[in-house]
């Protein structure tokens, strides 16, 4: 409510506004083990080489 140009609210209203403004953190992909990173990089490189050889995507 507003009295004499000043705004007043209840703690419950403030808590309600806070709940509406909560931002969920972005879900990050789990870190890959170095061996898994190497395997993924090799698979990507082989897929690119295959596309270049065959001319298909």
Predicted model as a PDB file, atoms N, CA, C, CB and O in Angstrom, pLDDT in the B-factor column:
MODEL        1                                                                  
ATOM      1  N   UNK A   1       0.841  -1.180   0.000  1.00 78.00           N  
ATOM      2  CA  UNK A   1       0.000   0.000   0.000  1.00 78.00           C  
ATOM      3  C   UNK A   1       0.879   1.233   0.000  1.00 78.00           C  
ATOM      4  CB  UNK A   1      -0.953   0.003   1.209  1.00 78.00           C  
ATOM      5  O   UNK A   1       2.056   1.161   0.354  1.00 78.00           O  
ATOM      6  N   UNK A   2       0.331   2.337  -0.385  1.00 83.00           N  
ATOM      7  CA  UNK A   2       1.068   3.589  -0.435  1.00 83.00           C  
ATOM      8  C   UNK A   2       0.413   4.572   0.533  1.00 83.00           C  
ATOM      9  CB  UNK A   2       1.105   4.166  -1.886  1.00 83.00           C  
ATOM     10  O   UNK A   2      -0.786   4.840   0.454  1.00 83.00           O  
ATOM     11  N   UNK A   3       1.225   5.104   1.447  1.00 85.00           N  
ATOM     12  CA  UNK A   3       0.747   6.110   2.400  1.00 85.00           C  
ATOM     13  C   UNK A   3       1.709   7.279   2.335  1.00 85.00           C  
ATOM     14  CB  UNK A   3       0.642   5.533   3.867  1.00 85.00           C  
ATOM     15  O   UNK A   3       2.917   7.119   2.508  1.00 85.00           O  
ATOM     16  N   UNK A   4       1.160   8.456   2.083  1.00 90.00           N  
ATOM     17  CA  UNK A   4       1.950   9.697   2.040  1.00 90.00           C  
ATOM     18  C   UNK A   4       3.133   9.560   1.087  1.00 90.00           C  
ATOM     19  CB  UNK A   4       2.451  10.067   3.447  1.00 90.00           C  
ATOM     20  O   UNK A   4       4.231  10.033   1.377  1.00 90.00           O  
ATOM     21  N   UNK A   5       2.898   8.907  -0.055  1.00 87.00           N  
ATOM     22  CA  UNK A   5       3.931   8.785  -1.075  1.00 87.00           C  
ATOM     23  C   UNK A   5       4.979   7.723  -0.765  1.00 87.00           C  
ATOM     24  CB  UNK A   5       4.605  10.100  -1.257  1.00 87.00           C  
ATOM     25  O   UNK A   5       5.964   7.596  -1.493  1.00 87.00           O  
ATOM     26  N   UNK A   6       4.777   6.955   0.311  1.00 85.00           N  
ATOM     27  CA  UNK A   6       5.721   5.898   0.660  1.00 85.00           C  
ATOM     28  C   UNK A   6       5.047   4.549   0.456  1.00 85.00           C  
ATOM     29  CB  UNK A   6       6.222   6.052   2.125  1.00 85.00           C  
ATOM     30  O   UNK A   6       3.877   4.369   0.794  1.00 85.00           O  
ATOM     31  N   UNK A   7       5.805   3.598  -0.105  1.00 85.00           N  
ATOM     32  CA  UNK A   7       5.264   2.265  -0.368  1.00 85.00           C  
ATOM     33  C   UNK A   7       5.559   1.348   0.810  1.00 85.00           C  
ATOM     34  CB  UNK A   7       5.853   1.678  -1.673  1.00 85.00           C  
ATOM     35  O   UNK A   7       6.669   1.328   1.342  1.00 85.00           O  
ATOM     36  N   UNK A   8       4.539   0.589   1.205  1.00 83.00           N  
ATOM     37  CA  UNK A   8       4.668  -0.392   2.282  1.00 83.00           C  
ATOM     38  C   UNK A   8       4.185  -1.742   1.765  1.00 83.00           C  
ATOM     39  CB  UNK A   8       3.859   0.046   3.551  1.00 83.00           C  
ATOM     40  O   UNK A   8       3.249  -1.827   0.969  1.00 83.00           O  
ATOM     41  N   UNK A   9       4.851  -2.800   2.241  1.00 86.00           N  
ATOM     42  CA  UNK A   9       4.450  -4.139   1.848  1.00 86.00           C  
ATOM     43  C   UNK A   9       4.683  -5.089   3.021  1.00 86.00           C  
ATOM     44  CB  UNK A   9       5.228  -4.606   0.587  1.00 86.00           C  
ATOM     45  O   UNK A   9       5.310  -4.712   4.011  1.00 86.00           O  
ATOM     46  N   UNK A  10       4.193  -6.292   2.915  1.00 89.00           N  
ATOM     47  CA  UNK A  10       4.386  -7.272   3.987  1.00 89.00           C  
ATOM     48  C   UNK A  10       5.569  -8.167   3.655  1.00 89.00           C  
ATOM     49  CB  UNK A  10       3.107  -8.120   4.201  1.00 89.00           C  
ATOM     50  O   UNK A  10       5.992  -8.257   2.502  1.00 89.00           O  
ATOM     51  N   UNK A  11       6.096  -8.827   4.674  1.00 89.00           N  
ATOM     52  CA  UNK A  11       7.190  -9.774   4.447  1.00 89.00           C  
ATOM     53  C   UNK A  11       6.731 -10.920   3.561  1.00 89.00           C  
ATOM     54  CB  UNK A  11       7.722 -10.317   5.780  1.00 89.00           C  
ATOM     55  O   UNK A  11       7.505 -11.421   2.745  1.00 89.00           O  
ATOM     56  N   UNK A  12       5.484 -11.340   3.711  1.00 91.00           N  
ATOM     57  CA  UNK A  12       4.956 -12.423   2.878  1.00 91.00           C  
ATOM     58  C   UNK A  12       4.939 -12.014   1.410  1.00 91.00           C  
ATOM     59  CB  UNK A  12       3.540 -12.817   3.334  1.00 91.00           C  
ATOM     60  O   UNK A  12       5.249 -12.822   0.535  1.00 91.00           O  
ATOM     61  N   UNK A  13       4.576 -10.755   1.137  1.00 89.00           N  
ATOM     62  CA  UNK A  13       4.557 -10.282  -0.250  1.00 89.00           C  
ATOM     63  C   UNK A  13       5.974 -10.221  -0.828  1.00 89.00           C  
ATOM     64  CB  UNK A  13       3.891  -8.896  -0.334  1.00 89.00           C  
ATOM     65  O   UNK A  13       6.191 -10.545  -1.995  1.00 89.00           O  
ATOM     66  N   UNK A  14       6.930  -9.804   0.000  1.00 88.00           N  
ATOM     67  CA  UNK A  14       8.326  -9.750  -0.452  1.00 88.00           C  
ATOM     68  C   UNK A  14       8.823 -11.160  -0.759  1.00 88.00           C  
ATOM     69  CB  UNK A  14       9.231  -9.074   0.620  1.00 88.00           C  
ATOM     70  O   UNK A  14       9.467 -11.380  -1.785  1.00 88.00           O  
ATOM     71  N   UNK A  15       8.531 -12.115   0.122  1.00 90.00           N  
ATOM     72  CA  UNK A  15       8.946 -13.500  -0.112  1.00 90.00           C  
ATOM     73  C   UNK A  15       8.303 -14.063  -1.378  1.00 90.00           C  
ATOM     74  CB  UNK A  15       8.586 -14.377   1.095  1.00 90.00           C  
ATOM     75  O   UNK A  15       8.938 -14.809  -2.123  1.00 90.00           O  
ATOM     76  N   UNK A  16       7.044 -13.705  -1.618  1.00 89.00           N  
ATOM     77  CA  UNK A  16       6.367 -14.151  -2.836  1.00 89.00           C  
ATOM     78  C   UNK A  16       7.033 -13.601  -4.084  1.00 89.00           C  
ATOM     79  CB  UNK A  16       4.908 -13.736  -2.809  1.00 89.00           C  
ATOM     80  O   UNK A  16       7.192 -14.313  -5.076  1.00 89.00           O  
ATOM     81  N   UNK A  17       7.423 -12.331  -4.037  1.00 88.00           N  
ATOM     82  CA  UNK A  17       8.114 -11.732  -5.182  1.00 88.00           C  
ATOM     83  C   UNK A  17       9.468 -12.396  -5.399  1.00 88.00           C  
ATOM     84  CB  UNK A  17       8.293 -10.217  -4.977  1.00 88.00           C  
ATOM     85  O   UNK A  17       9.880 -12.622  -6.537  1.00 88.00           O  
ATOM     86  N   UNK A  18      10.156 -12.707  -4.308  1.00 89.00           N  
ATOM     87  CA  UNK A  18      11.457 -13.371  -4.431  1.00 89.00           C  
ATOM     88  C   UNK A  18      11.310 -14.737  -5.079  1.00 89.00           C  
ATOM     89  CB  UNK A  18      12.123 -13.512  -3.058  1.00 89.00           C  
ATOM     90  O   UNK A  18      12.123 -15.107  -5.926  1.00 89.00           O  
ATOM     91  N   UNK A  19      10.286 -15.494  -4.698  1.00 89.00           N  
ATOM     92  CA  UNK A  19      10.070 -16.818  -5.296  1.00 89.00           C  
ATOM     93  C   UNK A  19       9.818 -16.703  -6.796  1.00 89.00           C  
ATOM     94  CB  UNK A  19       8.887 -17.532  -4.615  1.00 89.00           C  
ATOM     95  O   UNK A  19      10.242 -17.567  -7.563  1.00 89.00           O  
ATOM     96  N   UNK A  20       9.134 -15.649  -7.215  1.00 89.00           N  
ATOM     97  CA  UNK A  20       8.849 -15.472  -8.637  1.00 89.00           C  
ATOM     98  C   UNK A  20      10.096 -15.067  -9.426  1.00 89.00           C  
ATOM     99  CB  UNK A  20       7.760 -14.426  -8.823  1.00 89.00           C  
ATOM    100  O   UNK A  20      10.150 -15.263 -10.640  1.00 89.00           O  
ATOM    101  N   UNK A  21      11.091 -14.507  -8.747  1.00 87.00           N  
ATOM    102  CA  UNK A  21      12.274 -13.985  -9.438  1.00 87.00           C  
ATOM    103  C   UNK A  21      13.475 -14.922  -9.376  1.00 87.00           C  
ATOM    104  CB  UNK A  21      12.655 -12.656  -8.854  1.00 87.00           C  
ATOM    105  O   UNK A  21      14.555 -14.565  -9.847  1.00 87.00           O  
ATOM    106  N   UNK A  22      13.310 -16.095  -8.814  1.00 85.00           N  
ATOM    107  CA  UNK A  22      14.426 -17.038  -8.707  1.00 85.00           C  
ATOM    108  C   UNK A  22      14.811 -17.524 -10.098  1.00 85.00           C  
ATOM    109  CB  UNK A  22      14.057 -18.240  -7.791  1.00 85.00           C  
ATOM    110  O   UNK A  22      13.956 -17.935 -10.882  1.00 85.00           O  
ATOM    111  N   UNK A  23      16.095 -17.474 -10.392  1.00 84.00           N  
ATOM    112  CA  UNK A  23      16.619 -17.938 -11.671  1.00 84.00           C  
ATOM    113  C   UNK A  23      17.395 -19.221 -11.409  1.00 84.00           C  
ATOM    114  CB  UNK A  23      17.523 -16.849 -12.357  1.00 84.00           C  
ATOM    115  O   UNK A  23      18.290 -19.255 -10.565  1.00 84.00           O  
ATOM    116  N   UNK A  24      17.047 -20.271 -12.137  1.00 80.00           N  
ATOM    117  CA  UNK A  24      17.741 -21.539 -11.994  1.00 80.00           C  
ATOM    118  C   UNK A  24      19.070 -21.460 -12.740  1.00 80.00           C  
ATOM    119  CB  UNK A  24      16.871 -22.715 -12.523  1.00 80.00           C  
ATOM    120  O   UNK A  24      19.109 -20.995 -13.879  1.00 80.00           O  
ATOM    121  N   UNK A  25      20.160 -21.907 -12.114  1.00 78.00           N  
ATOM    122  CA  UNK A  25      21.451 -21.898 -12.824  1.00 78.00           C  
ATOM    123  C   UNK A  25      21.399 -22.838 -14.015  1.00 78.00           C  
ATOM    124  CB  UNK A  25      22.609 -22.303 -11.877  1.00 78.00           C  
ATOM    125  O   UNK A  25      20.696 -23.849 -14.003  1.00 78.00           O  
ATOM    126  N   UNK A  26      22.158 -22.483 -15.042  1.00 80.00           N  
ATOM    127  CA  UNK A  26      22.204 -23.314 -16.238  1.00 80.00           C  
ATOM    128  C   UNK A  26      22.839 -24.655 -15.903  1.00 80.00           C  
ATOM    129  CB  UNK A  26      22.985 -22.610 -17.370  1.00 80.00           C  
ATOM    130  O   UNK A  26      23.786 -24.733 -15.121  1.00 80.00           O  
ATOM    131  N   UNK A  27      22.305 -25.700 -16.503  1.00 72.00           N  
ATOM    132  CA  UNK A  27      22.856 -27.031 -16.296  1.00 72.00           C  
ATOM    133  C   UNK A  27      24.069 -27.191 -17.201  1.00 72.00           C  
ATOM    134  CB  UNK A  27      21.793 -28.137 -16.578  1.00 72.00           C  
ATOM    135  O   UNK A  27      23.961 -27.128 -18.426  1.00 72.00           O  
ATOM    136  N   UNK A  28      25.194 -27.393 -16.593  1.00 76.00           N  
ATOM    137  CA  UNK A  28      26.421 -27.608 -17.369  1.00 76.00           C  
ATOM    138  C   UNK A  28      26.580 -29.091 -17.631  1.00 76.00           C  
ATOM    139  CB  UNK A  28      27.670 -27.043 -16.629  1.00 76.00           C  
ATOM    140  O   UNK A  28      26.187 -29.932 -16.821  1.00 76.00           O  
ATOM    141  N   UNK A  29      27.156 -29.390 -18.762  1.00 71.00           N  
ATOM    142  CA  UNK A  29      27.417 -30.788 -19.083  1.00 71.00           C  
ATOM    143  C   UNK A  29      28.500 -31.307 -18.137  1.00 71.00           C  
ATOM    144  CB  UNK A  29      27.846 -30.955 -20.580  1.00 71.00           C  
ATOM    145  O   UNK A  29      29.433 -30.577 -17.805  1.00 71.00           O  
ATOM    146  N   UNK A  30      28.382 -32.537 -17.712  1.00 71.00           N  
ATOM    147  CA  UNK A  30      29.415 -33.073 -16.823  1.00 71.00           C  
ATOM    148  C   UNK A  30      30.767 -33.122 -17.531  1.00 71.00           C  
ATOM    149  CB  UNK A  30      29.024 -34.478 -16.327  1.00 71.00           C  
ATOM    150  O   UNK A  30      30.847 -33.354 -18.738  1.00 71.00           O  
ATOM    151  N   UNK A  31      31.805 -32.902 -16.767  1.00 71.00           N  
ATOM    152  CA  UNK A  31      33.157 -32.920 -17.336  1.00 71.00           C  
ATOM    153  C   UNK A  31      33.490 -34.322 -17.828  1.00 71.00           C  
ATOM    154  CB  UNK A  31      34.204 -32.450 -16.291  1.00 71.00           C  
ATOM    155  O   UNK A  31      33.176 -35.319 -17.178  1.00 71.00           O  
ATOM    156  N   UNK A  32      34.123 -34.374 -18.973  1.00 70.00           N  
ATOM    157  CA  UNK A  32      34.531 -35.664 -19.535  1.00 70.00           C  
ATOM    158  C   UNK A  32      35.906 -36.046 -19.020  1.00 70.00           C  
ATOM    159  CB  UNK A  32      34.532 -35.618 -21.075  1.00 70.00           C  
ATOM    160  O   UNK A  32      36.763 -35.192 -18.797  1.00 70.00           O  
ATOM    161  N   UNK A  33      36.096 -37.316 -18.840  1.00 78.00           N  
ATOM    162  CA  UNK A  33      37.407 -37.841 -18.495  1.00 78.00           C  
ATOM    163  C   UNK A  33      38.314 -37.605 -19.698  1.00 78.00           C  
ATOM    164  CB  UNK A  33      37.340 -39.369 -18.107  1.00 78.00           C  
ATOM    165  O   UNK A  33      37.843 -37.669 -20.834  1.00 78.00           O  
ATOM    166  N   UNK A  34      39.605 -37.333 -19.484  1.00 76.00           N  
ATOM    167  CA  UNK A  34      40.501 -37.083 -20.631  1.00 76.00           C  
ATOM    168  C   UNK A  34      40.454 -38.178 -21.694  1.00 76.00           C  
ATOM    169  CB  UNK A  34      41.920 -36.936 -20.143  1.00 76.00           C  
ATOM    170  O   UNK A  34      40.553 -37.880 -22.885  1.00 76.00           O  
ATOM    171  N   UNK A  35      40.306 -39.442 -21.284  1.00 81.00           N  
ATOM    172  CA  UNK A  35      40.213 -40.526 -22.267  1.00 81.00           C  
ATOM    173  C   UNK A  35      38.955 -40.376 -23.109  1.00 81.00           C  
ATOM    174  CB  UNK A  35      40.223 -41.896 -21.567  1.00 81.00           C  
ATOM    175  O   UNK A  35      38.976 -40.604 -24.319  1.00 81.00           O  
ATOM    176  N   UNK A  36      37.850 -39.989 -22.455  1.00 83.00           N  
ATOM    177  CA  UNK A  36      36.597 -39.799 -23.175  1.00 83.00           C  
ATOM    178  C   UNK A  36      36.694 -38.619 -24.140  1.00 83.00           C  
ATOM    179  CB  UNK A  36      35.446 -39.584 -22.191  1.00 83.00           C  
ATOM    180  O   UNK A  36      36.146 -38.657 -25.241  1.00 83.00           O  
ATOM    181  N   UNK A  37      37.407 -37.560 -23.704  1.00 81.00           N  
ATOM    182  CA  UNK A  37      37.596 -36.403 -24.583  1.00 81.00           C  
ATOM    183  C   UNK A  37      38.369 -36.808 -25.833  1.00 81.00           C  
ATOM    184  CB  UNK A  37      38.336 -35.267 -23.840  1.00 81.00           C  
ATOM    185  O   UNK A  37      38.031 -36.389 -26.940  1.00 81.00           O  
ATOM    186  N   UNK A  38      39.399 -37.618 -25.657  1.00 85.00           N  
ATOM    187  CA  UNK A  38      40.200 -38.079 -26.798  1.00 85.00           C  
ATOM    188  C   UNK A  38      39.359 -38.916 -27.745  1.00 85.00           C  
ATOM    189  CB  UNK A  38      41.411 -38.888 -26.318  1.00 85.00           C  
ATOM    190  O   UNK A  38      39.443 -38.759 -28.963  1.00 85.00           O  
ATOM    191  N   UNK A  39      38.545 -39.812 -27.184  1.00 87.00           N  
ATOM    192  CA  UNK A  39      37.698 -40.659 -28.017  1.00 87.00           C  
ATOM    193  C   UNK A  39      36.670 -39.821 -28.780  1.00 87.00           C  
ATOM    194  CB  UNK A  39      36.990 -41.715 -27.156  1.00 87.00           C  
ATOM    195  O   UNK A  39      36.394 -40.085 -29.950  1.00 87.00           O  
ATOM    196  N   UNK A  40      36.109 -38.818 -28.117  1.00 86.00           N  
ATOM    197  CA  UNK A  40      35.127 -37.958 -28.777  1.00 86.00           C  
ATOM    198  C   UNK A  40      35.783 -37.150 -29.891  1.00 86.00           C  
ATOM    199  CB  UNK A  40      34.462 -37.017 -27.758  1.00 86.00           C  
ATOM    200  O   UNK A  40      35.205 -36.990 -30.966  1.00 86.00           O  
ATOM    201  N   UNK A  41      36.980 -36.644 -29.643  1.00 88.00           N  
ATOM    202  CA  UNK A  41      37.696 -35.879 -30.662  1.00 88.00           C  
ATOM    203  C   UNK A  41      38.044 -36.766 -31.856  1.00 88.00           C  
ATOM    204  CB  UNK A  41      38.974 -35.257 -30.070  1.00 88.00           C  
ATOM    205  O   UNK A  41      37.915 -36.339 -33.003  1.00 88.00           O  
ATOM    206  N   UNK A  42      38.480 -37.986 -31.597  1.00 90.00           N  
ATOM    207  CA  UNK A  42      38.813 -38.911 -32.676  1.00 90.00           C  
ATOM    208  C   UNK A  42      37.568 -39.247 -33.492  1.00 90.00           C  
ATOM    209  CB  UNK A  42      39.447 -40.196 -32.113  1.00 90.00           C  
ATOM    210  O   UNK A  42      37.625 -39.278 -34.722  1.00 90.00           O  
ATOM    211  N   UNK A  43      36.452 -39.498 -32.824  1.00 91.00           N  
ATOM    212  CA  UNK A  43      35.209 -39.818 -33.526  1.00 91.00           C  
ATOM    213  C   UNK A  43      34.768 -38.637 -34.396  1.00 91.00           C  
ATOM    214  CB  UNK A  43      34.095 -40.188 -32.517  1.00 91.00           C  
ATOM    215  O   UNK A  43      34.315 -38.835 -35.523  1.00 91.00           O  
ATOM    216  N   UNK A  44      34.898 -37.419 -33.882  1.00 91.00           N  
ATOM    217  CA  UNK A  44      34.527 -36.237 -34.668  1.00 91.00           C  
ATOM    218  C   UNK A  44      35.439 -36.083 -35.880  1.00 91.00           C  
ATOM    219  CB  UNK A  44      34.587 -34.969 -33.797  1.00 91.00           C  
ATOM    220  O   UNK A  44      34.967 -35.771 -36.973  1.00 91.00           O  
ATOM    221  N   UNK A  45      36.730 -36.297 -35.697  1.00 92.00           N  
ATOM    222  CA  UNK A  45      37.681 -36.179 -36.801  1.00 92.00           C  
ATOM    223  C   UNK A  45      37.406 -37.239 -37.868  1.00 92.00           C  
ATOM    224  CB  UNK A  45      39.126 -36.307 -36.282  1.00 92.00           C  
ATOM    225  O   UNK A  45      37.483 -36.959 -39.065  1.00 92.00           O  
ATOM    226  N   UNK A  46      37.085 -38.454 -37.429  1.00 92.00           N  
ATOM    227  CA  UNK A  46      36.792 -39.512 -38.396  1.00 92.00           C  
ATOM    228  C   UNK A  46      35.502 -39.218 -39.155  1.00 92.00           C  
ATOM    229  CB  UNK A  46      36.689 -40.870 -37.689  1.00 92.00           C  
ATOM    230  O   UNK A  46      35.404 -39.520 -40.345  1.00 92.00           O  
ATOM    231  N   UNK A  47      34.512 -38.634 -38.484  1.00 92.00           N  
ATOM    232  CA  UNK A  47      33.261 -38.288 -39.154  1.00 92.00           C  
ATOM    233  C   UNK A  47      33.498 -37.203 -40.199  1.00 92.00           C  
ATOM    234  CB  UNK A  47      32.209 -37.823 -38.131  1.00 92.00           C  
ATOM    235  O   UNK A  47      32.931 -37.255 -41.290  1.00 92.00           O  
ATOM    236  N   UNK A  48      34.335 -36.220 -39.869  1.00 91.00           N  
ATOM    237  CA  UNK A  48      34.655 -35.158 -40.826  1.00 91.00           C  
ATOM    238  C   UNK A  48      35.409 -35.737 -42.019  1.00 91.00           C  
ATOM    239  CB  UNK A  48      35.490 -34.044 -40.150  1.00 91.00           C  
ATOM    240  O   UNK A  48      35.118 -35.391 -43.163  1.00 91.00           O  
ATOM    241  N   UNK A  49      36.372 -36.614 -41.760  1.00 92.00           N  
ATOM    242  CA  UNK A  49      37.138 -37.234 -42.850  1.00 92.00           C  
ATOM    243  C   UNK A  49      36.212 -38.046 -43.753  1.00 92.00           C  
ATOM    244  CB  UNK A  49      38.263 -38.137 -42.284  1.00 92.00           C  
ATOM    245  O   UNK A  49      36.357 -38.020 -44.975  1.00 92.00           O  
ATOM    246  N   UNK A  50      35.268 -38.763 -43.161  1.00 91.00           N  
ATOM    247  CA  UNK A  50      34.322 -39.550 -43.948  1.00 91.00           C  
ATOM    248  C   UNK A  50      33.469 -38.632 -44.841  1.00 91.00           C  
ATOM    249  CB  UNK A  50      33.415 -40.393 -43.014  1.00 91.00           C  
ATOM    250  O   UNK A  50      33.243 -38.929 -46.014  1.00 91.00           O  
ATOM    251  N   UNK A  51      33.006 -37.522 -44.269  1.00 89.00           N  
ATOM    252  CA  UNK A  51      32.206 -36.574 -45.052  1.00 89.00           C  
ATOM    253  C   UNK A  51      33.014 -36.014 -46.213  1.00 89.00           C  
ATOM    254  CB  UNK A  51      31.701 -35.429 -44.161  1.00 89.00           C  
ATOM    255  O   UNK A  51      32.491 -35.861 -47.317  1.00 89.00           O  
ATOM    256  N   UNK A  52      34.280 -35.708 -45.974  1.00 90.00           N  
ATOM    257  CA  UNK A  52      35.125 -35.151 -47.027  1.00 90.00           C  
ATOM    258  C   UNK A  52      35.383 -36.172 -48.131  1.00 90.00           C  
ATOM    259  CB  UNK A  52      36.452 -34.667 -46.442  1.00 90.00           C  
ATOM    260  O   UNK A  52      35.409 -35.828 -49.313  1.00 90.00           O  
ATOM    261  N   UNK A  53      35.576 -37.451 -47.728  1.00 90.00           N  
ATOM    262  CA  UNK A  53      35.816 -38.491 -48.730  1.00 90.00           C  
ATOM    263  C   UNK A  53      34.574 -38.769 -49.576  1.00 90.00           C  
ATOM    264  CB  UNK A  53      36.272 -39.775 -48.050  1.00 90.00           C  
ATOM    265  O   UNK A  53      34.661 -38.928 -50.794  1.00 90.00           O  
ATOM    266  N   UNK A  54      33.430 -38.824 -48.920  1.00 88.00           N  
ATOM    267  CA  UNK A  54      32.217 -39.208 -49.641  1.00 88.00           C  
ATOM    268  C   UNK A  54      31.455 -38.019 -50.210  1.00 88.00           C  
ATOM    269  CB  UNK A  54      31.313 -39.987 -48.731  1.00 88.00           C  
ATOM    270  O   UNK A  54      30.615 -38.180 -51.095  1.00 88.00           O  
ATOM    271  N   UNK A  55      31.746 -36.837 -49.706  1.00 80.00           N  
ATOM    272  CA  UNK A  55      31.027 -35.649 -50.181  1.00 80.00           C  
ATOM    273  C   UNK A  55      29.607 -35.562 -49.630  1.00 80.00           C  
ATOM    274  CB  UNK A  55      30.981 -35.646 -51.694  1.00 80.00           C  
ATOM    275  O   UNK A  55      28.799 -34.776 -50.124  1.00 80.00           O  
ATOM    276  N   UNK A  56      29.300 -36.358 -48.616  1.00 65.00           N  
ATOM    277  CA  UNK A  56      27.952 -36.360 -48.013  1.00 65.00           C  
ATOM    278  C   UNK A  56      28.000 -35.732 -46.635  1.00 65.00           C  
ATOM    279  CB  UNK A  56      27.383 -37.799 -47.923  1.00 65.00           C  
ATOM    280  O   UNK A  56      29.024 -35.733 -45.951  1.00 65.00           O  
ATOM    281  N   UNK A  57      26.858 -35.201 -46.258  1.00 58.00           N  
ATOM    282  CA  UNK A  57      26.719 -34.664 -44.892  1.00 58.00           C  
ATOM    283  C   UNK A  57      25.495 -35.214 -44.265  1.00 58.00           C  
ATOM    284  CB  UNK A  57      26.667 -33.139 -44.884  1.00 58.00           C  
ATOM    285  O   UNK A  57      25.192 -34.890 -43.116  1.00 58.00           O  
TER     286      UNK A  57                                                      
ENDMDL                                                                          
END                                                                             
